[in-house]
Amino acid sequence: MIRTVVVLSLMALTACGADGEPVQPTMNAGVSLGTSGVGTHVGLGLRKGPFSVGYRVK
């Protein structure tokens, strides 16, 4: 839980433009269907220059 809060806080701080121009966050979501049932996933990310931060939830 703490790791999630820290990652989301850092992403929000980066996205708000506290260090220059605002950075556009990226998001992807998907649903998969397999023999074991239905699965979902959501991914959030930020990229600025050579650095990127991402978080994926299954």
N, CA, C and O atoms as a GROMACS GRO file, in nm:
protein
  232
    1MET      N    1   0.082  -0.119   0.000
    1MET     CA    2   0.000   0.000   0.000
    1MET      C    3   0.087   0.126   0.000
    1MET      O    4   0.061   0.219  -0.076
    2ILE      N    5   0.188   0.128   0.084
    2ILE     CA    6   0.276   0.244   0.092
    2ILE      C    7   0.347   0.265  -0.042
    2ILE      O    8   0.362   0.379  -0.087
    3ARG      N    9   0.390   0.156  -0.106
    3ARG     CA   10   0.459   0.167  -0.235
    3ARG      C   11   0.368   0.232  -0.338
    3ARG      O   12   0.413   0.316  -0.417
    4THR      N   13   0.241   0.195  -0.339
    4THR     CA   14   0.145   0.253  -0.433
    4THR      C   15   0.129   0.402  -0.409
    4THR      O   16   0.127   0.481  -0.504
    5VAL      N   17   0.117   0.442  -0.285
    5VAL     CA   18   0.101   0.583  -0.251
    5VAL      C   19   0.225   0.663  -0.291
    5VAL      O   20   0.213   0.773  -0.344
    6VAL      N   21   0.343   0.609  -0.267
    6VAL     CA   22   0.467   0.678  -0.303
    6VAL      C   23   0.478   0.694  -0.454
    6VAL      O   24   0.510   0.803  -0.502
    7VAL      N   25   0.452   0.588  -0.529
    7VAL     CA   26   0.462   0.595  -0.674
    7VAL      C   27   0.361   0.695  -0.731
    7VAL      O   28   0.396   0.777  -0.816
    8LEU      N   29   0.238   0.689  -0.684
    8LEU     CA   30   0.136   0.782  -0.734
    8LEU      C   31   0.169   0.926  -0.695
    8LEU      O   32   0.142   1.018  -0.773
    9SER      N   33   0.225   0.948  -0.577
    9SER     CA   34   0.264   1.082  -0.534
    9SER      C   35   0.376   1.137  -0.622
    9SER      O   36   0.371   1.253  -0.663
   10LEU      N   37   0.476   1.055  -0.652
   10LEU     CA   38   0.584   1.099  -0.739
   10LEU      C   39   0.534   1.128  -0.880
   10LEU      O   40   0.578   1.224  -0.943
   11MET      N   41   0.444   1.046  -0.929
   11MET     CA   42   0.389   1.070  -1.062
   11MET      C   43   0.309   1.200  -1.065
   11MET      O   44   0.317   1.276  -1.162
   12ALA      N   45   0.233   1.226  -0.961
   12ALA     CA   46   0.154   1.350  -0.955
   12ALA      C   47   0.246   1.472  -0.947
   12ALA      O   48   0.219   1.573  -1.012
   13LEU      N   49   0.351   1.463  -0.869
   13LEU     CA   50   0.445   1.575  -0.856
   13LEU      C   51   0.513   1.603  -0.989
   13LEU      O   52   0.530   1.719  -1.026
   14THR      N   53   0.552   1.501  -1.060
   14THR     CA   54   0.616   1.518  -1.190
   14THR      C   55   0.517   1.574  -1.291
   14THR      O   56   0.553   1.659  -1.372
   15ALA      N   57   0.396   1.527  -1.288
   15ALA     CA   58   0.296   1.569  -1.386
   15ALA      C   59   0.248   1.712  -1.365
   15ALA      O   60   0.198   1.773  -1.459
   16CYS      N   61   0.262   1.766  -1.246
   16CYS     CA   62   0.210   1.900  -1.220
   16CYS      C   63   0.304   2.011  -1.268
   16CYS      O   64   0.268   2.128  -1.262
   17GLY      N   65   0.422   1.977  -1.315
   17GLY     CA   66   0.512   2.078  -1.369
   17GLY      C   67   0.599   2.144  -1.263
   17GLY      O   68   0.646   2.255  -1.285
   18ALA      N   69   0.621   2.080  -1.150
   18ALA     CA   70   0.702   2.139  -1.044
   18ALA      C   71   0.847   2.153  -1.086
   18ALA      O   72   0.922   2.229  -1.024
   19ASP      N   73   0.889   2.081  -1.189
   19ASP     CA   74   1.027   2.084  -1.235
   19ASP      C   75   1.032   2.132  -1.380
   19ASP      O   76   1.104   2.074  -1.461
   20GLY      N   77   0.957   2.235  -1.413
   20GLY     CA   78   0.956   2.286  -1.550
   20GLY      C   79   0.823   2.258  -1.616
   20GLY      O   80   0.718   2.260  -1.552
   21GLU      N   81   0.829   2.234  -1.746
   21GLU     CA   82   0.709   2.207  -1.824
   21GLU      C   83   0.635   2.084  -1.773
   21GLU      O   84   0.699   1.988  -1.729
   22PRO      N   85   0.502   2.085  -1.777
   22PRO     CA   86   0.426   1.967  -1.736
   22PRO      C   87   0.456   1.848  -1.827
   22PRO      O   88   0.480   1.864  -1.946
   23VAL      N   89   0.453   1.730  -1.770
   23VAL     CA   90   0.477   1.607  -1.843
   23VAL      C   91   0.343   1.537  -1.860
   23VAL      O   92   0.269   1.520  -1.764
   24GLN      N   93   0.312   1.497  -1.983
   24GLN     CA   94   0.187   1.428  -2.009
   24GLN      C   95   0.196   1.284  -1.961
   24GLN      O   96   0.284   1.210  -2.007
   25PRO      N   97   0.109   1.242  -1.872
   25PRO     CA   98   0.109   1.101  -1.830
   25PRO      C   99   0.049   1.014  -1.940
   25PRO      O  100  -0.027   1.061  -2.024
   26THR      N  101   0.084   0.887  -1.938
   26THR     CA  102   0.026   0.791  -2.032
   26THR      C  103  -0.052   0.688  -1.953
   26THR      O  104  -0.022   0.659  -1.837
   27MET      N  105  -0.153   0.633  -2.017
   27MET     CA  106  -0.233   0.531  -1.952
   27MET      C  107  -0.275   0.429  -2.055
   27MET      O  108  -0.306   0.464  -2.169
   28ASN      N  109  -0.276   0.303  -2.016
   28ASN     CA  110  -0.332   0.200  -2.100
   28ASN      C  111  -0.412   0.104  -2.014
   28ASN      O  112  -0.380   0.082  -1.896
   29ALA      N  113  -0.514   0.048  -2.073
   29ALA     CA  114  -0.599  -0.045  -2.001
   29ALA      C  115  -0.640  -0.156  -2.097
   29ALA      O  116  -0.648  -0.135  -2.218
   30GLY      N  117  -0.665  -0.273  -2.042
   30GLY     CA  118  -0.704  -0.383  -2.128
   30GLY      C  119  -0.780  -0.490  -2.054
   30GLY      O  120  -0.775  -0.502  -1.932
   31VAL      N  121  -0.850  -0.567  -2.133
   31VAL     CA  122  -0.925  -0.681  -2.082
   31VAL      C  123  -0.882  -0.800  -2.166
   31VAL      O  124  -0.876  -0.792  -2.289
   32SER      N  125  -0.853  -0.912  -2.100
   32SER     CA  126  -0.816  -1.032  -2.174
   32SER      C  127  -0.907  -1.147  -2.133
   32SER      O  128  -0.954  -1.155  -2.019
   33LEU      N  129  -0.930  -1.234  -2.228
   33LEU     CA  130  -1.017  -1.348  -2.205
   33LEU      C  131  -0.937  -1.474  -2.235
   33LEU      O  132  -0.883  -1.489  -2.345
   34GLY      N  133  -0.929  -1.563  -2.138
   34GLY     CA  134  -0.854  -1.687  -2.156
   34GLY      C  135  -0.928  -1.805  -2.096
   34GLY      O  136  -1.043  -1.793  -2.054
   35THR      N  137  -0.859  -1.917  -2.091
   35THR     CA  138  -0.922  -2.038  -2.037
   35THR      C  139  -0.946  -2.027  -1.887
   35THR      O  140  -1.031  -2.097  -1.832
   36SER      N  141  -0.870  -1.940  -1.818
   36SER     CA  142  -0.888  -1.924  -1.674
   36SER      C  143  -0.986  -1.812  -1.639
   36SER      O  144  -1.006  -1.784  -1.521
   37GLY      N  145  -1.047  -1.748  -1.739
   37GLY     CA  146  -1.146  -1.644  -1.712
   37GLY      C  147  -1.107  -1.511  -1.773
   37GLY      O  148  -1.025  -1.504  -1.864
   38VAL      N  149  -1.168  -1.408  -1.722
   38VAL     CA  150  -1.147  -1.273  -1.771
   38VAL      C  151  -1.044  -1.204  -1.682
   38VAL      O  152  -1.050  -1.215  -1.560
   39GLY      N  153  -0.950  -1.133  -1.744
   39GLY     CA  154  -0.849  -1.058  -1.668
   39GLY      C  155  -0.843  -0.914  -1.714
   39GLY      O  156  -0.867  -0.885  -1.832
   40THR      N  157  -0.812  -0.824  -1.624
   40THR     CA  158  -0.800  -0.682  -1.658
   40THR      C  159  -0.664  -0.632  -1.613
   40THR      O  160  -0.603  -0.689  -1.523
   41HIS      N  161  -0.617  -0.524  -1.676
   41HIS     CA  162  -0.495  -0.458  -1.632
   41HIS      C  163  -0.502  -0.309  -1.666
   41HIS      O  164  -0.565  -0.269  -1.764
   42VAL      N  165  -0.435  -0.230  -1.585
   42VAL     CA  166  -0.427  -0.085  -1.606
   42VAL      C  167  -0.282  -0.045  -1.585
   42VAL      O  168  -0.218  -0.092  -1.491
   43GLY      N  169  -0.230   0.039  -1.671
   43GLY     CA  170  -0.093   0.087  -1.658
   43GLY      C  171  -0.088   0.238  -1.666
   43GLY      O  172  -0.156   0.299  -1.748
   44LEU      N  173  -0.007   0.299  -1.580
   44LEU     CA  174   0.014   0.443  -1.578
   44LEU      C  175   0.163   0.469  -1.596
   44LEU      O  176   0.245   0.392  -1.547
   45GLY      N  177   0.198   0.575  -1.663
   45GLY     CA  178   0.339   0.603  -1.682
   45GLY      C  179   0.367   0.749  -1.712
   45GLY      O  180   0.279   0.824  -1.752
   46LEU      N  181   0.493   0.786  -1.690
   46LEU     CA  182   0.544   0.920  -1.722
   46LEU      C  183   0.680   0.904  -1.788
   46LEU      O  184   0.757   0.816  -1.750
   47ARG      N  185   0.709   0.989  -1.886
   47ARG     CA  186   0.839   0.985  -1.951
   47ARG      C  187   0.887   1.129  -1.970
   47ARG      O  188   0.814   1.215  -2.020
   48LYS      N  189   1.012   1.153  -1.931
   48LYS     CA  190   1.074   1.283  -1.954
   48LYS      C  191   1.220   1.257  -1.986
   48LYS      O  192   1.296   1.212  -1.901
   49GLY      N  193   1.258   1.285  -2.110
   49GLY     CA  194   1.394   1.258  -2.153
   49GLY      C  195   1.424   1.110  -2.145
   49GLY      O  196   1.345   1.028  -2.189
   50PRO      N  197   1.540   1.076  -2.089
   50PRO     CA  198   1.576   0.934  -2.082
   50PRO      C  199   1.513   0.860  -1.963
   50PRO      O  200   1.534   0.740  -1.948
   51PHE      N  201   1.437   0.930  -1.880
   51PHE     CA  202   1.380   0.871  -1.760
   51PHE      C  203   1.232   0.840  -1.780
   51PHE      O  204   1.159   0.918  -1.841
   52SER      N  205   1.190   0.727  -1.729
   52SER     CA  206   1.049   0.692  -1.734
   52SER      C  207   1.011   0.620  -1.605
   52SER      O  208   1.092   0.549  -1.545
   53VAL      N  209   0.887   0.641  -1.564
   53VAL     CA  210   0.832   0.578  -1.445
   53VAL      C  211   0.701   0.514  -1.485
   53VAL      O  212   0.619   0.576  -1.553
   54GLY      N  213   0.680   0.392  -1.443
   54GLY     CA  214   0.556   0.325  -1.477
   54GLY      C  215   0.503   0.242  -1.362
   54GLY      O  216   0.578   0.200  -1.275
   55TYR      N  217   0.375   0.220  -1.364
   55TYR     CA  218   0.310   0.139  -1.262
   55TYR      C  219   0.199   0.061  -1.329
   55TYR      O  220   0.118   0.118  -1.401
   56ARG      N  221   0.195  -0.069  -1.306
   56ARG     CA  222   0.095  -0.155  -1.368
   56ARG      C  223   0.020  -0.232  -1.260
   56ARG      O  224   0.080  -0.288  -1.168
   57VAL      N  225  -0.112  -0.235  -1.272
   57VAL     CA  226  -0.198  -0.307  -1.178
   57VAL      C  227  -0.270  -0.414  -1.256
   57VAL      O  228  -0.328  -0.388  -1.362
   58LYS      N  229  -0.266  -0.537  -1.204
   58LYS     CA  230  -0.339  -0.648  -1.268
   58LYS      C  231  -0.469  -0.670  -1.198
   58LYS      O  232  -0.546  -0.759  -1.236
   0.00000   0.00000   0.00000
